[in-house]
Structure formats: C-alpha cells, structure tokens
C-alpha cells in the first residue's frame, strides 16, 4: 500500500468531506467491536466515565455533558461506580454546593483492565496487517491526535 500524493484543491475538499462523513461512524464501530470482543466486567458508559475522570476530578454536570447523558442518568452511573468502589464523591472546595467525582485506585485499575483488553484485541488483529498498513494506521493515529487537540482547544470541559 502506497501513500497517495497530496490531492489537488478539489480533491482535498472531497477528501475532507469523505473523512468528515466517515470518521465518527468508523470510530464508533471500532469502539463497539472492541467492547464486544474484549472480555470485561464494565459497560461502555462506565468505561467512558472512568476515562473522563482519568484526567482528574469532575462535577457530575461536566461528566454528563462530556458523555452525552442527562444529569440524572449520570448521577445514577456515578452511584453505580461508587458502589463498585471505582469512584469517590466529595464536596467541591471551590463551591460547597457542588460535588466532585474522582477515580479511586480500584477505578484506575478497572480502567487499565479495560484498556489492556482493548490493546490485546487490537494487537491480535493488527499482526495480520502488512507493514504498509501498520505504517498508515500509525500516521492516521498521529493525525487523529492532532485533530483531537484542535477540537479540544477552547473546550474547558476536556
């Protein structure tokens, strides 16, 4: 597999439109397939909340916004995670009315278990790809990180 030459202006616009239309559905399918194939004891919603908390404590409203849930739904998710010992709640020192949710050591371990399961499933399938395909995925991964950085700029919730 060879890397195509940079597209002309019209081709570039078409390529951008193609990526804009295909990227999110493809990423969503990858996530669903990994969750289905990786042995784990955690739901997709639970994994999303744990991942969102990996960067530090967050308010429930912030988690709800990040994960695309209504605030009452997020409250129930957090309660379930707290019952499992994966998160802890405490009053926000900056605003005593608010509650901050943070990962516990057990929550960090559960998140790492999920990530290790993903990596195992991915590695098992990546070994079947050619060196050129692996190189293309590595390039795409770097480009995706750049895109994520651009999307996060100015987003105070991430």
N, C-alpha and C positions, 0 to 999 in steps of 0.2 A: 504494500500500500504506500503510495507516494503522497506527500503533502501537496495540495494544489497550489498553483501560483496565486498571488494576491488578485482578487477579482477586480474587474473594471468597475467604475462607479455604479452603473446599473446593476451589474452582477453583485456588487457589495450590498446594495439596498435589498435585492432579492434574498441574498444570504442572511442578512439581518432579519428580514421578515420571516424566513424559514426557521431560524433559531428562536426568535421571539414566540413563534407558534408552537414549536416542538419541545423546547427546553423544560418547561414546568411539567407537562404531562409525562415526559420521559423520566424526569427526576422522581416524580410521584410513583410511577410504576416500579422504578428501581427500589424505592423505599418499601413499597408494599410487598414486592417479591422477597426482599431480604428479610422482612418481618415474618413472612410466611415460611421461609426456608431455614431461618436461623432458630435453633432451639432456645427458647427463653421463657421467662416467667413474668413478662411485662407487656402491657399493651402499647400500641403506638402512641396513644395520648399520654400515658405515663412516661414513656421514653422521651417524648417531646418536652414535657415539663421538667424532667430531670436534666435534660440537655440545656434548657433555657436557664436553669438555676446553676449550671456548672460555672458560669462566669461570676456568680455572686448572688447575694440575696435579692429578691424582687418582691414587690407588692402583688397581691392576688389580681388586682385590676390590670397590672402590667403583664402578668402571665397570661391572663385571659386574652388580652389584645395580641400578644405575641403568638399564641397558639390558636387564635381564631375561635375561641369559645366564649359563651356568655359568662358573666361574672359568677352567677350561681353554679354553673357547671364546673367552673374552675375551682370554686370553693369545695365542691364535692370531690373533685380529683385530688386536691391538696389534702383533704381529710383522709382519703383512702391511702395516699402516700405516707401521711403522718402515722396512720395506724400500722403500716408496714415498717415504720422506723426509718424511712428513706428521706423524710424532710422534717424540719422543725419550724415552728412558728414562734415569733417574738414581736413585741411591740416595736414599732419604728421609733428609734430615739429622736429623730428629727420631727416626728409628728405622732404623738402618743395615741392618736385615733387610728392610725394605720398599723397594719401587720405586715411584717417581712417574713418571707418564706425562704429557707436556705436548705441546702443539701446537708445531710448528716454523713458520717463516714460510711454507713451502710448504703446510703443513697449514691455516694461516689462509686462504691463497689458494684452496685446494681447497674449503674450507667456504664461502667467499664466492662461488665459482663455482656451487656447488650452490644457495645462497640466491638468487643472481641469476637462475638458471634458473627456480626456483620463482616468483619475482616476475614474470618475463616471462610465464610461462604463466598465472598468475593475472590479471595486467593484461589480457592478451588476452581473457580470458573476462569479467572484471569490466566492461569497457567496454560490453558488451551489456546490462547490468542497468540498471534505472531508477534515478533519483536516490534514490527512497524505499528501494529495495533496498540501494543502497550505504550509505545512512544507517543502515539496520537492521543491516547487516553491521558497520559501524563501531561501533555501540552494542554488538553482540554481542561484538566483539573486545575492547572495553573490559571488558565483563562477564567474559569468559574470562580476561583478565589478572588481574582481581580474584579469581576463583576459583582460578587458579594460585597467586597469592600466599597465599591461605588454605590451600591444600593443602601448600604448601612450609613454612609456619610450623612450627617444631619439627622439620623434616626436615633433619638435619645433613648429609645427603649431597647436597643441592642448593644 
